[in-house]
Amino acid sequence: MPERRSQLHYLGLVVSLLLVLAANLVSYLVNRDCFDVECTYMFGFPFPVYHHGTFLHLDDILWTGVMLNVLVAIVLGLGVSWVIGRFLRR
């Protein structure tokens, strides 16, 4: 039984990481189309992870957003594994 539980947690974590990565990719693809010199954009979901600047403002990786997105993926993974466990128990 504990082996099955760890497999469910692993599956839930993988599914949630894929969901968060897909959401961040979609956020990047939607927000990156900027052809102006003075254009700035941010992307990331649910928290911004990157800020593109101009020649006066440097690009930044927002590490707080990266860490919060990982935390969201872990919590979402636990929720997904719980839901999968409930459906497989029936």
C-alpha positions as CSV (number, residue, x, y, z in Angstrom):
1,M,0.0,0.0,0.0
2,P,2.8,2.6,0.8
3,E,4.3,1.8,-2.6
4,R,1.1,2.6,-4.4
5,R,0.8,5.9,-2.4
6,S,4.3,7.0,-3.4
7,Q,3.5,6.1,-7.1
8,L,0.3,8.3,-6.8
9,H,2.3,11.2,-5.3
10,Y,4.9,10.8,-8.1
11,L,2.2,10.7,-10.8
12,G,0.4,13.7,-9.2
13,L,3.7,15.7,-9.1
14,V,4.6,14.9,-12.7
15,V,1.1,15.9,-13.9
16,S,1.1,19.1,-11.9
17,L,4.6,20.1,-13.1
18,L,3.5,19.5,-16.7
19,L,0.4,21.7,-16.1
20,V,2.4,24.5,-14.6
21,L,5.1,24.3,-17.3
22,A,2.4,24.4,-20.0
23,A,0.7,27.4,-18.4
24,N,4.0,29.2,-18.3
25,L,4.7,28.4,-21.9
26,V,1.3,29.7,-23.0
27,S,1.9,32.8,-20.9
28,Y,5.3,33.3,-22.7
29,L,3.8,32.7,-26.1
30,V,1.0,35.2,-25.5
31,N,3.2,38.0,-24.0
32,R,6.4,37.8,-26.1
33,D,5.1,39.4,-29.3
34,C,6.6,42.9,-28.9
35,F,8.5,44.5,-31.6
36,D,8.9,48.0,-30.1
37,V,12.3,49.1,-28.6
38,E,10.5,50.4,-25.5
39,C,8.4,47.3,-25.0
40,T,8.6,45.5,-21.7
41,Y,6.7,42.3,-20.8
42,M,6.4,39.8,-18.0
43,F,5.4,36.2,-18.2
44,G,4.6,33.4,-15.9
45,F,1.6,31.7,-14.4
46,P,0.4,31.8,-11.7
47,F,3.3,34.1,-10.7
48,P,5.5,36.0,-13.0
49,V,8.9,34.4,-13.5
50,Y,10.6,36.7,-16.1
51,H,10.6,40.4,-16.8
52,H,11.9,41.6,-20.2
53,G,13.3,45.1,-20.1
54,T,14.5,47.6,-22.6
55,F,18.0,48.9,-23.3
56,L,17.7,51.1,-20.1
57,H,16.2,48.3,-18.0
58,L,17.8,44.9,-17.8
59,D,16.0,41.6,-18.1
60,D,15.3,39.9,-14.8
61,I,14.5,36.4,-13.7
62,L,12.1,36.8,-10.8
63,W,13.3,34.0,-8.4
64,T,10.4,34.6,-6.0
65,G,8.0,33.8,-8.8
66,V,10.0,30.7,-9.7
67,M,9.9,29.4,-6.2
68,L,6.2,30.2,-5.7
69,N,5.4,28.4,-9.0
70,V,7.3,25.3,-7.7
71,L,5.4,25.5,-4.5
72,V,2.1,25.8,-6.4
73,A,3.1,22.7,-8.5
74,I,3.9,20.7,-5.3
75,V,0.6,21.6,-3.7
76,L,-1.3,20.9,-7.0
77,G,0.6,17.6,-7.2
78,L,-0.6,16.6,-3.8
79,G,-4.2,17.5,-4.8
80,V,-4.0,15.7,-8.1
81,S,-2.6,12.6,-6.4
82,W,-5.4,12.7,-3.8
83,V,-8.0,13.0,-6.6
84,I,-6.5,10.1,-8.5
85,G,-6.3,8.0,-5.3
86,R,-10.0,8.7,-4.6
87,F,-11.0,7.6,-8.2
88,L,-8.8,4.5,-8.0
89,R,-10.2,3.5,-4.6
90,R,-13.7,3.1,-6.0
